[in-house]
Amino acid sequence: MNATLACVLALAAGTYVFRLAGPVLHGRVELPVRVQELLTVGATVLLVALLATGALTEGQGFAGWARPIGVLVGGVLAWRRAPFALVVVAAATATALLRLAGVS
């Protein structure tokens, strides 16, 4: 067995164990309220960091202003609880129109 296959199998097994841990440990492990709050905040911070990275960078540099403004339009619509399809179409349309207008 080559090293790549061994790594893939190890990662697959680890992923399966992590996914199985939730249902198996549910009800057996009680986390303090403070830890639950920290986990919620941590998950939110990771999602915001992923959003910022995807919206602001392309390759090794800044993605330009059209993409972050499109993400902002989508974010505002999602915050206002617009339907998902409308959020996606509006964000893409805003980005496309800005690029068409010459905003990079």
C-alpha positions in Angstrom: 0.0 0.0 0.0 1.4 3.4 -1.0 1.6 6.4 1.4 -1.1 8.4 -0.3 -3.6 5.6 0.1 -2.6 5.1 3.7 -3.2 8.8 4.4 -6.6 8.8 2.7 -7.7 5.8 4.7 -6.4 7.3 7.9 -8.2 10.6 7.3 -11.4 8.6 6.3 -11.3 6.6 9.5 -10.7 9.7 11.6 -13.6 11.5 10.0 -15.9 8.6 10.6 -14.8 8.4 14.2 -15.5 12.1 14.7 -18.9 11.8 13.1 -19.7 8.7 15.2 -18.6 10.4 18.4 -21.6 12.7 18.5 -24.4 10.1 18.5 -22.4 7.7 20.7 -21.6 10.3 23.4 -24.9 12.1 23.3 -26.4 12.1 26.8 -23.2 10.6 28.4 -21.1 13.7 28.4 -22.4 16.9 29.9 -20.6 20.0 28.9 -20.7 23.1 31.2 -22.8 26.0 29.9 -19.6 28.2 29.5 -18.0 25.5 27.3 -21.2 25.3 25.2 -21.2 29.1 24.8 -17.5 29.1 23.8 -18.1 26.4 21.2 -20.9 28.4 19.7 -18.8 31.5 19.5 -15.9 29.6 18.1 -18.0 28.1 15.3 -19.3 31.5 14.5 -15.8 33.0 14.4 -14.7 30.2 12.1 -17.6 30.7 9.7 -17.0 34.5 9.6 -13.3 33.9 8.9 -14.1 31.5 6.1 -16.6 34.0 4.6 -14.0 36.9 4.9 -11.3 34.8 3.3 -13.5 33.7 0.4 -15.0 37.2 -0.1 -11.8 39.2 0.1 -9.0 37.1 -1.4 -8.3 35.5 -4.7 -5.0 33.7 -5.1 -2.5 35.6 -3.0 -4.1 39.0 -3.2 -7.2 41.2 -2.8 -10.2 40.0 -4.9 -11.4 43.5 -5.8 -14.4 45.4 -4.5 -17.1 43.7 -6.6 -17.0 40.4 -4.8 -17.1 41.8 -1.2 -20.0 44.1 -2.1 -21.9 41.1 -3.7 -21.3 39.1 -0.5 -22.5 42.0 1.5 -25.7 42.2 -0.5 -26.2 38.5 0.0 -25.5 38.8 3.7 -28.0 41.6 4.2 -30.7 39.7 2.3 -30.0 36.5 4.3 -30.1 38.5 7.6 -33.5 39.9 6.4 -34.5 36.2 6.0 -35.0 36.4 2.2 -35.4 33.1 0.4 -32.0 31.3 -0.3 -32.5 31.4 -4.1 -33.1 35.2 -4.0 -30.0 35.7 -1.8 -27.8 33.8 -4.2 -29.2 35.5 -7.4 -29.1 39.0 -5.9 -25.4 38.5 -4.7 -24.4 37.2 -8.1 -26.3 39.9 -9.9 -24.8 42.7 -7.8 -21.3 41.4 -8.4 -21.9 41.0 -12.1 -23.3 44.5 -12.5 -20.4 46.0 -10.6 -17.9 44.2 -12.8 -19.8 45.2 -15.9 -19.6 48.8 -14.6 -15.8 48.4 -14.4 -15.4 47.9 -10.7 -12.9 45.1 -10.3 
